[in-house]
Amino acid sequence: MLERANHNYRTISYLVTGTLGAVLLASPWLTALGESTQVAACAASGGALLLRLSLSSLLHPREWKVKGRMVVGAMVALAPWALGMNEASPLSWLFHLVGLITFSLAVAEFWPTLAAEVRSTRVARWTEAAARFLFGRGRLPC
């Protein structure tokens, strides 16, 4: 379970991601740029997924929901290239911004857990032991 220390950050992150998801969900109808139905479907589904994950995370924060927001954020950010959208299109820029903001908020939320996992690995313990040996109380091998 995610730590309670960053509860305020998580709540703000969920609200921002939910708002961005709602904007992405409504963007094909708000912009009315005549993009293809494929782009409109991608915007609607990506926005609905972000909105659903954010609202669900507000009620019951879980680690898999953070990972899900990372995946959906990356997919939304890469969608304009996958769909062959015009790069100058405002909808393309919206996809990139929403995806990158969502991905970065999820990574920032997951970072303390990830850093703790990296610190507990054997490589990190071996590196700490070597550093103590070389620079701490241990003797140098000369």
C-alpha positions, 0 to 999 in steps of 0.5 A: 500500500502506498504511504500516507506521508504524501496524502495531500500530494496524491489527492491533488495529483488525482484531481489534476489527472481527473480534470485532464482526463475530462478535458481529453474526453470532451476535446473532440467535441470542443475543438470540432477540428474535423479529425478522424473518428479514430482520433476522437475515439482515442481521445474519448477512451483515453480521457475516460480511462484517466477520469475513471482511474483518478476518481477510483484512486480518490476513493481507494488508492492502490499501487496498481492504479498508479501504474495504470495511470503511468501506462495510460499517460504514456499511451496518450502521449504517444497516440498522435504518432501512432495515429498519424495525426498532424503535429501542428494540430491543437488536438495533437498538442493536447494529447502530448500535454495530457499524457506527459503531465499524467505520466510525470504525476504518476511517476512522482507519486510512485517514486518513493516506493520505487526508490525503496525497492532499489535501496533494498536490492543486493546490488545496493547492499553490496555497493554500500558495503564496498563504500564502507570498506573503502571510505569508512572503518574498513581497511584499504587493501594496500 
